[in-house]
Amino acid sequence: MRLPLILIWAAMASGGSAKEASFDLKQVANGQEIRLVYLWHDDQLRIAESRQKADSASAAVVSPAPMNIYHLKKQELTLILPVNQSYEVLPLSALLRRPAEELEGMNARAISEGGTAAPPAAMMAEKSSEAAEWKATEETREFHGFKCRKWILPARRDQELVVWAAESKELPPFHFLVRGKPPRFGPEPDASETWPNLVREKNWFPFLVVLQNNGRQGQTELMRWEIEKFSTDPLTKEQKDTFIIPENYFLNSSANR
């Protein structure tokens, strides 16, 4: 039996017009490109990687990439893993790594109770000193019919994020593709990983994000994320069907323990 992640489409439509959109995102880093395809319907957001088919039989075999279905109201993520035909359901809070201070506190409690401490925070990557603040600019630009303002966020060392973002009820909360459950503790991620969380906290939708380095020889672009296509046309039946877990996939409940 198939396991639906969304309500029956006809029933949803009868309750009013659904918020729908489809868009493609291109990530460029170190000369390599990754393209993601997004589908949005009300409180469901699906993200999958778009991969070109090999041109020859001699091309390297690439394992199928995971897919994400975010349930925005429940604050849950269904992580679909085609490589072993399984899926996991995770609370979004499980995607956040705990800070070093919390790890140190847990170590102190473990030692007092006769347990063993986890690796000390000193072995983890250095944390950024203070939370940087967004800098607003007066520059605006239109992307796919949406007016965006340019924002700048200082990052580590001489880096900064340049974000062109819009605010609109016609746009979903922005998330990035999760490829696997991250460790509960670990080095503080840098701006290239955390920026989707930062723009989501501001209720912004990013159409163009650039991570750049401001060195002595000028600005150097390190990474770029750009929405290449955007459509608010109703989703097709084929697109809607991708919100349903294939019937031959199994729930990997052990992965959530």
C-alpha positions in Angstrom: 0.0 0.0 0.0 1.3 3.4 -0.9 1.9 5.9 2.0 0.7 9.4 1.0 2.5 12.4 2.4 -0.1 14.8 1.3 -3.9 14.9 1.4 -5.9 13.8 -1.6 -5.5 16.6 -4.1 -9.1 16.9 -5.0 -10.1 17.3 -1.4 -7.5 20.0 -0.9 -8.6 21.8 -4.0 -12.2 21.9 -2.7 -11.1 23.8 0.4 -9.8 26.7 -1.7 -7.0 27.5 -4.1 -3.8 25.9 -3.1 -0.4 27.7 -3.0 1.7 26.0 -5.6 5.0 26.7 -7.3 7.8 24.9 -9.0 11.3 26.2 -9.4 14.9 25.1 -10.2 18.0 26.1 -8.2 21.6 26.0 -9.5 24.5 25.8 -7.1 28.0 26.5 -8.5 31.1 25.9 -6.4 34.7 25.0 -7.5 33.6 24.9 -11.1 31.0 22.2 -10.4 27.2 22.6 -10.7 24.4 21.0 -8.8 20.8 21.5 -9.8 17.8 21.1 -7.5 14.2 20.8 -8.5 11.6 22.2 -6.0 7.8 21.5 -5.9 5.6 23.4 -3.4 2.0 22.6 -2.6 0.5 24.3 0.5 2.5 22.9 3.5 4.5 20.4 1.5 7.9 21.2 -0.1 9.7 18.5 -2.2 13.3 18.8 -3.2 15.2 16.5 -5.5 18.5 16.7 -7.4 18.3 16.9 -11.2 20.9 14.7 -12.8 21.7 14.4 -16.5 21.6 10.9 -18.0 25.0 9.5 -18.9 25.9 10.0 -22.6 27.7 6.6 -22.8 27.8 3.3 -21.2 31.4 4.0 -20.0 30.3 6.9 -17.9 30.7 6.4 -14.1 27.7 5.1 -12.3 26.4 7.6 -9.7 24.3 6.5 -6.8 20.8 8.0 -6.9 20.6 11.2 -4.7 18.2 11.4 -1.7 15.0 13.3 -1.9 13.3 15.5 0.7 9.7 16.2 1.5 9.2 18.9 4.1 6.0 19.0 6.0 6.0 22.7 6.9 3.2 22.7 9.5 4.4 19.6 11.3 8.0 20.8 11.1 9.1 17.4 9.8 11.2 16.1 7.1 10.8 12.9 5.2 14.2 11.8 3.9 13.8 9.4 1.0 16.8 7.3 0.1 16.6 5.6 -3.3 20.0 3.9 -2.8 18.4 1.4 -0.5 14.7 2.1 -1.1 14.0 3.4 2.4 12.8 6.6 4.1 13.1 8.3 7.4 10.8 10.8 9.2 12.8 13.4 11.1 11.8 16.4 13.2 13.4 19.5 11.7 15.1 20.1 15.1 17.1 16.9 14.5 18.9 18.7 11.6 20.5 21.2 14.0 23.8 20.5 15.5 24.1 21.3 19.2 26.7 24.0 20.2 29.9 23.3 21.9 28.7 24.8 25.2 25.9 22.3 25.4 28.3 19.4 24.7 30.6 20.7 27.5 27.6 20.7 29.9 26.6 17.2 29.0 30.2 16.1 29.6 30.2 17.6 33.1 27.0 15.7 33.9 28.3 12.5 32.4 31.5 12.7 34.5 29.6 13.4 37.7 27.4 10.4 37.1 30.4 8.1 36.4 30.1 8.2 32.7 32.5 9.0 29.9 32.8 12.4 28.4 32.4 13.0 24.7 35.3 14.5 22.7 36.1 18.0 24.1 34.9 21.1 22.3 38.6 22.1 21.8 38.8 19.4 19.2 35.9 20.9 17.2 36.3 23.6 14.6 36.5 27.1 15.9 33.2 29.0 16.3 32.5 32.4 14.9 33.0 35.0 17.6 29.7 36.9 17.4 26.5 36.7 15.5 26.8 38.9 12.5 24.0 41.3 11.6 22.4 41.8 8.2 23.2 45.0 6.4 20.4 46.4 4.3 21.1 48.1 1.0 18.9 50.4 -1.2 19.5 48.2 -4.2 16.5 46.3 -5.6 16.2 44.0 -8.6 13.4 41.9 -10.1 13.7 38.1 -10.3 11.0 36.1 -12.1 8.5 38.9 -11.4 9.3 39.4 -7.7 11.0 42.5 -6.3 14.1 41.6 -4.3 16.3 43.7 -2.0 20.0 43.2 -1.7 21.2 42.2 1.8 24.8 41.6 3.0 25.8 39.4 5.9 29.4 39.3 7.1 30.7 35.7 7.4 33.9 34.2 8.7 37.3 35.8 8.0 37.0 38.1 4.9 33.9 36.4 3.5 30.4 37.8 3.1 27.0 36.6 1.8 25.2 38.7 -0.7 21.5 37.8 -0.8 18.8 39.1 -3.1 15.6 38.2 -1.4 11.9 38.8 -1.7 9.0 38.7 0.8 5.7 37.4 -0.5 2.9 35.0 0.6 3.3 33.5 -2.9 6.7 32.1 -1.9 7.4 29.1 0.4 9.8 29.0 3.3 13.2 28.2 1.8 15.0 24.9 2.6 18.0 23.1 1.2 18.4 19.5 0.2 19.4 17.3 3.2 21.4 14.3 2.1 21.5 12.5 5.5 20.9 13.0 9.2 23.7 15.2 10.5 25.6 14.2 13.7 24.1 15.6 16.9 27.3 17.4 17.7 30.0 18.7 15.5 31.8 21.8 14.2 29.8 24.9 13.7 28.8 25.0 10.0 29.9 28.0 8.0 27.8 30.4 6.0 27.7 28.1 3.0 25.6 25.7 5.1 23.6 28.0 7.4 22.3 30.7 5.0 19.0 28.9 4.3 18.2 28.9 8.0 19.1 32.6 8.2 16.9 33.7 5.4 14.1 31.5 6.6 14.2 33.2 10.0 13.7 36.5 8.2 10.8 35.2 6.1 12.7 35.9 3.0 12.9 33.9 -0.2 16.3 34.0 -1.9 16.5 34.3 -5.6 20.2 34.8 -5.8 22.9 34.2 -3.1 26.6 34.7 -3.5 29.3 33.8 -1.0 32.3 35.9 -1.8 35.7 36.6 -0.4 36.9 40.2 0.0 40.6 39.9 -0.2 43.4 42.3 -0.9 43.2 41.6 -4.6 39.4 42.3 -4.7 36.3 40.2 -4.5 36.3 36.5 -5.4 33.2 34.5 -5.8 33.3 31.3 -3.8 29.8 29.8 -4.3 26.6 30.9 -6.0 23.0 29.7 -5.6 20.5 31.0 -8.2 16.9 30.3 -8.9 16.9 29.8 -12.7 13.3 28.9 -13.3 10.2 29.8 -11.3 6.6 29.1 -12.0 3.3 29.5 -10.1 1.4 27.4 -12.5 -0.7 24.5 -11.0 1.3 21.4 -10.5 0.7 18.6 -13.0 -0.6 15.2 -11.9 2.9 13.7 -12.5 4.4 16.4 -10.2 1.8 15.7 -7.5 2.5 12.0 -7.6 6.1 12.6 -6.5 4.8 13.6 -3.1 3.8 9.9 -2.5 6.4 7.4 -1.2 6.8 4.5 -3.6 5.1 1.4 -2.4 8.3 -0.6 -2.4 10.0 1.7 0.0 10.3 0.8 3.7 10.3 3.0 6.8 13.8 2.9 8.4 12.7 3.4 12.0 16.0 2.3 13.5 17.7 5.3 12.0 15.7 7.6 14.2 16.7 6.1 17.5 
